[in-house]
Amino acid sequence: MQVSVETTGEIGRRMSVTLPSADVQAEIDKRLRDLSRHVRIKGFRPGKAPIKVIASQYGDRVWQEVMSDTINRSLGDALKSQQLSPVGMPEVEQVEPTNSVDLNGGDFRYSVVFDVMPQVTIADLSGVTIERPVSEINEEDVDEMIERLRQQNVRWSQAERAVTTGDRVTIDFVGRIDGELFEGGSANDVPVVISNGSRMIPGFIEGLIGAETGDERTIDLAIPEDYDVAEYAGKTAQFTVLIKRIEAPELPELDSNFLQQMGIDESRGIDGLRAEVRQTMARELRQTIERLTKDQVIEKLLELHQIEVPEWLVTEDSKQLLQQALENLKQGGVSQSLNLSPSIFAEEARRRVILGLLMQQIAKDQSLSASPEAVRTRIEELANAYDEPQDVIDYYYGDPERLHPFEMVELESQVVNWVVSQAQVTDVPKRFHELHDNSTVAAD
């Protein structure tokens, strides 16, 4: 077997393999003889048809089988001889001869094309600039978080008065543009909280303040330019709104019932609640700072390294992203089948593949690894959010495969920390809730 390799690009390779035709012909003859014992040829008794007759009827099929088997059998040895590891399955580019008749004692040749993993060299990171947020949790922050917990556990009671800020109002509404109903402009029994965080068209909420149960109001509003249905964007809509129910918020008192609702033993009192809230806030703060720092590191690494990656890796990662998206949609209540192509995730997949190669190279160059102690710390931190932490810990340690995601996260964290250690870092003071709220928006 003779093997030669041609470089067709940074990661592209073309490998040509030459084999003696005698070996190929011998296999063809063997298979034809095997066929002659079983096939029925008109005019001949079973097993008595001449090989030439068998070849005339089955030669092409046998040639295709032998050609395919010969390539598959020799390809691994050829790659090994050249110390090459293709990414994905090599593609057969050319085969000579094209049929068994043309062998005639000559050579059997084929060529395959494939990609190999790129050679990754990490650039000098000393010029990289990172703005790292820093923050402390003070008593005022804890007070604000407890107040948010009360808001999240608000109770509603019917109010016999006019609508005011903070109320929850149940309404029917009908929207028209130029006197005609429009898509998404009407609904019944819609609960709306009178607050700045409403997702209604700007001005809708304000138009309800002061109304009483049973009132019908007409509100003229300009539809935003970024409205979901483009043909309605920028137009004026008229909404007829019926006030069906007004409810006032009742915040829970900081009493034993609230402590129990928050999972705090009554004996620990409010101080126990504050301690738990502070601990949770500290964990969230650390995670947010890590994420914001990591996001900057990722962008800097991608800016500094232009790497050509095998399309096979991009395609496979695109498929995984598509599957994950479909599962998320299903969990979100979208049950119908969606005909989506993995190609819509190609750009994101390419970034992920490049970043993965960079992370791997840095970990290799710097001899970084995820220590068992660090992995356990991450698992215990996760477990502490559950009622039975030890059960969670036992679950993950019950199967080594379940530890893999934590090992990858820890290794990634070490890579980020190493990049930060090489970069020029500026600490930027931030309030806790400024970071927390930004983190919540990013998660949404």
Contacts in CASP RR format, 6 or more apart in sequence:
PFRMAT RR
TARGET T0000
AUTHOR 0000-0000-0000
METHOD contacts of the structure
MODEL  1
MQVSVETTGEIGRRMSVTLPSADVQAEIDKRLRDLSRHVRIKGFRPGKAP
IKVIASQYGDRVWQEVMSDTINRSLGDALKSQQLSPVGMPEVEQVEPTNS
VDLNGGDFRYSVVFDVMPQVTIADLSGVTIERPVSEINEEDVDEMIERLR
QQNVRWSQAERAVTTGDRVTIDFVGRIDGELFEGGSANDVPVVISNGSRM
IPGFIEGLIGAETGDERTIDLAIPEDYDVAEYAGKTAQFTVLIKRIEAPE
LPELDSNFLQQMGIDESRGIDGLRAEVRQTMARELRQTIERLTKDQVIEK
LLELHQIEVPEWLVTEDSKQLLQQALENLKQGGVSQSLNLSPSIFAEEAR
RRVILGLLMQQIAKDQSLSASPEAVRTRIEELANAYDEPQDVIDYYYGDP
ERLHPFEMVELESQVVNWVVSQAQVTDVPKRFHELHDNSTVAAD
1 17 0 8 1.000
1 18 0 8 1.000
1 19 0 8 1.000
1 74 0 8 1.000
1 77 0 8 1.000
1 78 0 8 1.000
1 81 0 8 1.000
2 17 0 8 1.000
2 18 0 8 1.000
3 15 0 8 1.000
3 16 0 8 1.000
3 17 0 8 1.000
3 18 0 8 1.000
3 78 0 8 1.000
3 81 0 8 1.000
3 82 0 8 1.000
4 15 0 8 1.000
4 16 0 8 1.000
5 13 0 8 1.000
5 14 0 8 1.000
5 15 0 8 1.000
5 16 0 8 1.000
5 82 0 8 1.000
5 84 0 8 1.000
6 13 0 8 1.000
6 14 0 8 1.000
6 15 0 8 1.000
6 16 0 8 1.000
7 13 0 8 1.000
8 14 0 8 1.000
8 113 0 8 1.000
10 118 0 8 1.000
10 308 0 8 1.000
11 87 0 8 1.000
11 115 0 8 1.000
11 116 0 8 1.000
11 117 0 8 1.000
11 118 0 8 1.000
11 308 0 8 1.000
11 309 0 8 1.000
11 310 0 8 1.000
12 113 0 8 1.000
12 114 0 8 1.000
12 115 0 8 1.000
12 116 0 8 1.000
13 84 0 8 1.000
13 86 0 8 1.000
13 113 0 8 1.000
13 114 0 8 1.000
13 115 0 8 1.000
13 116 0 8 1.000
14 93 0 8 1.000
14 111 0 8 1.000
14 112 0 8 1.000
14 113 0 8 1.000
15 78 0 8 1.000
15 79 0 8 1.000
15 82 0 8 1.000
15 84 0 8 1.000
15 90 0 8 1.000
15 111 0 8 1.000
15 112 0 8 1.000
15 113 0 8 1.000
15 114 0 8 1.000
16 109 0 8 1.000
16 110 0 8 1.000
16 111 0 8 1.000
17 71 0 8 1.000
17 74 0 8 1.000
17 75 0 8 1.000
17 78 0 8 1.000
17 109 0 8 1.000
17 110 0 8 1.000
17 111 0 8 1.000
17 112 0 8 1.000
18 107 0 8 1.000
18 108 0 8 1.000
18 109 0 8 1.000
19 70 0 8 1.000
19 74 0 8 1.000
19 107 0 8 1.000
19 108 0 8 1.000
19 109 0 8 1.000
20 106 0 8 1.000
20 107 0 8 1.000
20 108 0 8 1.000
21 103 0 8 1.000
21 104 0 8 1.000
21 105 0 8 1.000
21 106 0 8 1.000
21 107 0 8 1.000
21 108 0 8 1.000
22 105 0 8 1.000
23 70 0 8 1.000
23 108 0 8 1.000
24 66 0 8 1.000
24 67 0 8 1.000
24 70 0 8 1.000
24 100 0 8 1.000
24 103 0 8 1.000
24 108 0 8 1.000
25 100 0 8 1.000
25 103 0 8 1.000
25 105 0 8 1.000
27 66 0 8 1.000
27 69 0 8 1.000
27 70 0 8 1.000
28 59 0 8 1.000
28 62 0 8 1.000
28 63 0 8 1.000
28 66 0 8 1.000
28 100 0 8 1.000
29 51 0 8 1.000
31 62 0 8 1.000
31 65 0 8 1.000
31 66 0 8 1.000
32 51 0 8 1.000
32 54 0 8 1.000
32 55 0 8 1.000
32 58 0 8 1.000
32 59 0 8 1.000
32 62 0 8 1.000
33 51 0 8 1.000
35 54 0 8 1.000
35 58 0 8 1.000
35 62 0 8 1.000
36 47 0 8 1.000
36 49 0 8 1.000
36 51 0 8 1.000
36 54 0 8 1.000
37 47 0 8 1.000
38 46 0 8 1.000
38 47 0 8 1.000
39 49 0 8 1.000
39 54 0 8 1.000
39 57 0 8 1.000
39 58 0 8 1.000
40 46 0 8 1.000
41 49 0 8 1.000
41 53 0 8 1.000
41 54 0 8 1.000
41 57 0 8 1.000
44 50 0 8 1.000
44 53 0 8 1.000
55 62 0 8 1.000
59 100 0 8 1.000
60 99 0 8 1.000
62 100 0 8 1.000
63 99 0 8 1.000
63 100 0 8 1.000
66 100 0 8 1.000
67 95 0 8 1.000
70 108 0 8 1.000
71 92 0 8 1.000
71 95 0 8 1.000
71 110 0 8 1.000
71 112 0 8 1.000
75 90 0 8 1.000
75 112 0 8 1.000
79 85 0 8 1.000
79 86 0 8 1.000
79 90 0 8 1.000
84 116 0 8 1.000
85 116 0 8 1.000
85 117 0 8 1.000
86 114 0 8 1.000
86 115 0 8 1.000
86 116 0 8 1.000
87 114 0 8 1.000
87 115 0 8 1.000
87 116 0 8 1.000
87 117 0 8 1.000
87 310 0 8 1.000
87 312 0 8 1.000
87 313 0 8 1.000
88 114 0 8 1.000
88 115 0 8 1.000
88 310 0 8 1.000
88 312 0 8 1.000
89 114 0 8 1.000
90 112 0 8 1.000
90 113 0 8 1.000
90 114 0 8 1.000
91 112 0 8 1.000
91 113 0 8 1.000
91 114 0 8 1.000
92 110 0 8 1.000
92 111 0 8 1.000
92 112 0 8 1.000
93 111 0 8 1.000
93 112 0 8 1.000
93 113 0 8 1.000
94 109 0 8 1.000
94 110 0 8 1.000
94 111 0 8 1.000
95 109 0 8 1.000
95 110 0 8 1.000
96 107 0 8 1.000
96 108 0 8 1.000
96 109 0 8 1.000
96 110 0 8 1.000
97 103 0 8 1.000
97 108 0 8 1.000
115 310 0 8 1.000
115 311 0 8 1.000
115 312 0 8 1.000
116 310 0 8 1.000
117 310 0 8 1.000
117 357 0 8 1.000
118 307 0 8 1.000
118 308 0 8 1.000
118 309 0 8 1.000
118 357 0 8 1.000
120 305 0 8 1.000
120 307 0 8 1.000
120 357 0 8 1.000
120 358 0 8 1.000
120 360 0 8 1.000
120 361 0 8 1.000
121 361 0 8 1.000
122 305 0 8 1.000
122 358 0 8 1.000
122 361 0 8 1.000
122 362 0 8 1.000
122 365 0 8 1.000
123 304 0 8 1.000
123 305 0 8 1.000
125 300 0 8 1.000
125 304 0 8 1.000
125 419 0 8 1.000
125 422 0 8 1.000
125 423 0 8 1.000
126 422 0 8 1.000
126 423 0 8 1.000
126 424 0 8 1.000
127 423 0 8 1.000
127 424 0 8 1.000
128 300 0 8 1.000
128 304 0 8 1.000
128 419 0 8 1.000
128 422 0 8 1.000
128 423 0 8 1.000
128 424 0 8 1.000
129 423 0 8 1.000
129 424 0 8 1.000
129 425 0 8 1.000
129 426 0 8 1.000
130 293 0 8 1.000
130 296 0 8 1.000
130 297 0 8 1.000
130 300 0 8 1.000
130 420 0 8 1.000
130 423 0 8 1.000
130 424 0 8 1.000
130 425 0 8 1.000
130 426 0 8 1.000
131 296 0 8 1.000
131 425 0 8 1.000
131 426 0 8 1.000
131 428 0 8 1.000
132 289 0 8 1.000
132 292 0 8 1.000
132 293 0 8 1.000
132 420 0 8 1.000
132 425 0 8 1.000
132 426 0 8 1.000
132 427 0 8 1.000
132 428 0 8 1.000
133 288 0 8 1.000
133 289 0 8 1.000
133 292 0 8 1.000
133 293 0 8 1.000
133 427 0 8 1.000
133 428 0 8 1.000
133 429 0 8 1.000
133 430 0 8 1.000
133 435 0 8 1.000
134 289 0 8 1.000
134 427 0 8 1.000
134 428 0 8 1.000
134 429 0 8 1.000
134 430 0 8 1.000
135 285 0 8 1.000
135 289 0 8 1.000
135 429 0 8 1.000
135 430 0 8 1.000
135 431 0 8 1.000
135 432 0 8 1.000
135 434 0 8 1.000
135 435 0 8 1.000
136 432 0 8 1.000
137 278 0 8 1.000
137 281 0 8 1.000
137 282 0 8 1.000
137 285 0 8 1.000
137 432 0 8 1.000
138 432 0 8 1.000
141 281 0 8 1.000
141 431 0 8 1.000
141 432 0 8 1.000
141 433 0 8 1.000
142 274 0 8 1.000
142 277 0 8 1.000
142 278 0 8 1.000
142 281 0 8 1.000
144 433 0 8 1.000
145 277 0 8 1.000
145 281 0 8 1.000
145 433 0 8 1.000
146 254 0 8 1.000
146 273 0 8 1.000
146 274 0 8 1.000
146 277 0 8 1.000
149 262 0 8 1.000
149 277 0 8 1.000
150 251 0 8 1.000
150 252 0 8 1.000
150 254 0 8 1.000
150 258 0 8 1.000
151 251 0 8 1.000
153 251 0 8 1.000
153 252 0 8 1.000
153 258 0 8 1.000
153 261 0 8 1.000
154 249 0 8 1.000
154 250 0 8 1.000
154 251 0 8 1.000
154 252 0 8 1.000
155 249 0 8 1.000
155 250 0 8 1.000
155 252 0 8 1.000
156 168 0 8 1.000
156 247 0 8 1.000
156 248 0 8 1.000
156 249 0 8 1.000
156 250 0 8 1.000
157 247 0 8 1.000
157 248 0 8 1.000
157 250 0 8 1.000
158 245 0 8 1.000
158 246 0 8 1.000
158 247 0 8 1.000
158 248 0 8 1.000
159 167 0 8 1.000
159 246 0 8 1.000
159 247 0 8 1.000
159 248 0 8 1.000
160 213 0 8 1.000
160 246 0 8 1.000
161 212 0 8 1.000
161 246 0 8 1.000
162 209 0 8 1.000
162 210 0 8 1.000
162 211 0 8 1.000
162 212 0 8 1.000
162 246 0 8 1.000
163 169 0 8 1.000
163 194 0 8 1.000
163 208 0 8 1.000
163 209 0 8 1.000
163 210 0 8 1.000
163 211 0 8 1.000
163 212 0 8 1.000
163 243 0 8 1.000
163 246 0 8 1.000
164 194 0 8 1.000
164 209 0 8 1.000
164 210 0 8 1.000
165 194 0 8 1.000
165 195 0 8 1.000
165 209 0 8 1.000
166 193 0 8 1.000
166 194 0 8 1.000
166 195 0 8 1.000
166 248 0 8 1.000
166 249 0 8 1.000
167 193 0 8 1.000
167 194 0 8 1.000
167 246 0 8 1.000
167 247 0 8 1.000
167 248 0 8 1.000
167 249 0 8 1.000
168 191 0 8 1.000
168 192 0 8 1.000
168 193 0 8 1.000
168 194 0 8 1.000
168 246 0 8 1.000
168 247 0 8 1.000
168 249 0 8 1.000
169 191 0 8 1.000
169 192 0 8 1.000
169 193 0 8 1.000
169 194 0 8 1.000
169 208 0 8 1.000
169 211 0 8 1.000
169 243 0 8 1.000
169 245 0 8 1.000
169 246 0 8 1.000
169 247 0 8 1.000
170 189 0 8 1.000
170 190 0 8 1.000
170 191 0 8 1.000
170 192 0 8 1.000
170 244 0 8 1.000
170 245 0 8 1.000
170 247 0 8 1.000
171 190 0 8 1.000
171 192 0 8 1.000
171 208 0 8 1.000
171 241 0 8 1.000
171 242 0 8 1.000
171 243 0 8 1.000
171 244 0 8 1.000
172 187 0 8 1.000
172 188 0 8 1.000
172 189 0 8 1.000
172 190 0 8 1.000
172 241 0 8 1.000
172 242 0 8 1.000
172 244 0 8 1.000
173 185 0 8 1.000
173 186 0 8 1.000
173 187 0 8 1.000
173 190 0 8 1.000
173 239 0 8 1.000
173 240 0 8 1.000
173 241 0 8 1.000
173 242 0 8 1.000
174 181 0 8 1.000
174 185 0 8 1.000
174 186 0 8 1.000
174 239 0 8 1.000
174 240 0 8 1.000
175 181 0 8 1.000
175 182 0 8 1.000
175 185 0 8 1.000
175 186 0 8 1.000
175 237 0 8 1.000
175 238 0 8 1.000
175 239 0 8 1.000
175 240 0 8 1.000
176 182 0 8 1.000
176 237 0 8 1.000
176 238 0 8 1.000
176 239 0 8 1.000
176 240 0 8 1.000
177 223 0 8 1.000
177 232 0 8 1.000
177 235 0 8 1.000
177 236 0 8 1.000
177 237 0 8 1.000
177 238 0 8 1.000
178 235 0 8 1.000
179 238 0 8 1.000
182 229 0 8 1.000
182 232 0 8 1.000
182 237 0 8 1.000
183 229 0 8 1.000
183 232 0 8 1.000
184 229 0 8 1.000
185 237 0 8 1.000
185 239 0 8 1.000
189 244 0 8 1.000
192 198 0 8 1.000
192 200 0 8 1.000
192 205 0 8 1.000
192 208 0 8 1.000
194 205 0 8 1.000
194 208 0 8 1.000
194 209 0 8 1.000
195 205 0 8 1.000
198 204 0 8 1.000
198 205 0 8 1.000
201 221 0 8 1.000
201 223 0 8 1.000
201 224 0 8 1.000
201 227 0 8 1.000
201 237 0 8 1.000
202 221 0 8 1.000
202 222 0 8 1.000
202 224 0 8 1.000
203 219 0 8 1.000
203 221 0 8 1.000
204 219 0 8 1.000
204 221 0 8 1.000
204 239 0 8 1.000
207 217 0 8 1.000
207 219 0 8 1.000
208 217 0 8 1.000
208 241 0 8 1.000
208 243 0 8 1.000
211 217 0 8 1.000
211 241 0 8 1.000
211 243 0 8 1.000
212 243 0 8 1.000
212 246 0 8 1.000
213 243 0 8 1.000
213 244 0 8 1.000
213 245 0 8 1.000
213 246 0 8 1.000
214 242 0 8 1.000
214 243 0 8 1.000
214 244 0 8 1.000
215 242 0 8 1.000
215 243 0 8 1.000
216 240 0 8 1.000
216 241 0 8 1.000
216 242 0 8 1.000
216 243 0 8 1.000
217 240 0 8 1.000
217 241 0 8 1.000
217 243 0 8 1.000
218 238 0 8 1.000
218 239 0 8 1.000
218 240 0 8 1.000
218 241 0 8 1.000
219 238 0 8 1.000
219 239 0 8 1.000
219 241 0 8 1.000
220 236 0 8 1.000
220 237 0 8 1.000
220 238 0 8 1.000
220 239 0 8 1.000
221 236 0 8 1.000
221 237 0 8 1.000
221 239 0 8 1.000
222 234 0 8 1.000
222 235 0 8 1.000
222 236 0 8 1.000
222 237 0 8 1.000
223 232 0 8 1.000
223 233 0 8 1.000
223 234 0 8 1.000
223 235 0 8 1.000
223 236 0 8 1.000
223 237 0 8 1.000
224 233 0 8 1.000
224 234 0 8 1.000
225 233 0 8 1.000
225 234 0 8 1.000
226 233 0 8 1.000
227 233 0 8 1.000
227 234 0 8 1.000
252 258 0 8 1.000
252 261 0 8 1.000
254 270 0 8 1.000
254 273 0 8 1.000
256 266 0 8 1.000
258 273 0 8 1.000
259 265 0 8 1.000
259 266 0 8 1.000
259 268 0 8 1.000
259 269 0 8 1.000
259 270 0 8 1.000
259 273 0 8 1.000
260 266 0 8 1.000
262 273 0 8 1.000
262 276 0 8 1.000
264 272 0 8 1.000
264 273 0 8 1.000
264 276 0 8 1.000
268 275 0 8 1.000
281 432 0 8 1.000
281 436 0 8 1.000
283 381 0 8 1.000
284 436 0 8 1.000
284 439 0 8 1.000
285 432 0 8 1.000
285 435 0 8 1.000
285 436 0 8 1.000
287 439 0 8 1.000
288 435 0 8 1.000
288 436 0 8 1.000
288 438 0 8 1.000
288 439 0 8 1.000
289 435 0 8 1.000
290 413 0 8 1.000
290 416 0 8 1.000
291 439 0 8 1.000
291 442 0 8 1.000
292 435 0 8 1.000
292 439 0 8 1.000
293 416 0 8 1.000
293 420 0 8 1.000
294 412 0 8 1.000
294 413 0 8 1.000
294 416 0 8 1.000
297 416 0 8 1.000
297 419 0 8 1.000
297 420 0 8 1.000
297 423 0 8 1.000
298 355 0 8 1.000
300 419 0 8 1.000
300 423 0 8 1.000
301 355 0 8 1.000
301 358 0 8 1.000
301 419 0 8 1.000
302 351 0 8 1.000
302 354 0 8 1.000
302 355 0 8 1.000
302 358 0 8 1.000
305 354 0 8 1.000
305 358 0 8 1.000
307 354 0 8 1.000
307 357 0 8 1.000
307 358 0 8 1.000
309 350 0 8 1.000
309 353 0 8 1.000
309 354 0 8 1.000
309 357 0 8 1.000
313 353 0 8 1.000
314 346 0 8 1.000
314 349 0 8 1.000
314 350 0 8 1.000
314 353 0 8 1.000
315 342 0 8 1.000
315 346 0 8 1.000
315 349 0 8 1.000
317 345 0 8 1.000
317 349 0 8 1.000
317 352 0 8 1.000
317 353 0 8 1.000
318 342 0 8 1.000
318 343 0 8 1.000
318 345 0 8 1.000
318 346 0 8 1.000
318 348 0 8 1.000
318 349 0 8 1.000
319 342 0 8 1.000
320 349 0 8 1.000
321 342 0 8 1.000
321 345 0 8 1.000
321 348 0 8 1.000
321 349 0 8 1.000
321 352 0 8 1.000
322 340 0 8 1.000
322 341 0 8 1.000
322 342 0 8 1.000
322 344 0 8 1.000
322 345 0 8 1.000
325 340 0 8 1.000
325 345 0 8 1.000
326 338 0 8 1.000
326 340 0 8 1.000
329 338 0 8 1.000
359 411 0 8 1.000
359 412 0 8 1.000
359 415 0 8 1.000
362 368 0 8 1.000
362 415 0 8 1.000
362 418 0 8 1.000
362 419 0 8 1.000
363 369 0 8 1.000
363 411 0 8 1.000
363 414 0 8 1.000
363 415 0 8 1.000
366 415 0 8 1.000
366 418 0 8 1.000
368 411 0 8 1.000
368 414 0 8 1.000
368 415 0 8 1.000
368 418 0 8 1.000
369 411 0 8 1.000
369 414 0 8 1.000
370 406 0 8 1.000
370 407 0 8 1.000
370 408 0 8 1.000
370 410 0 8 1.000
370 411 0 8 1.000
370 414 0 8 1.000
371 410 0 8 1.000
374 410 0 8 1.000
375 403 0 8 1.000
375 406 0 8 1.000
375 407 0 8 1.000
375 410 0 8 1.000
378 406 0 8 1.000
378 409 0 8 1.000
378 410 0 8 1.000
379 392 0 8 1.000
379 393 0 8 1.000
379 396 0 8 1.000
379 397 0 8 1.000
379 403 0 8 1.000
379 406 0 8 1.000
380 389 0 8 1.000
380 393 0 8 1.000
382 392 0 8 1.000
383 389 0 8 1.000
383 390 0 8 1.000
383 392 0 8 1.000
383 393 0 8 1.000
386 392 0 8 1.000
395 402 0 8 1.000
396 402 0 8 1.000
396 403 0 8 1.000
396 406 0 8 1.000
397 403 0 8 1.000
END
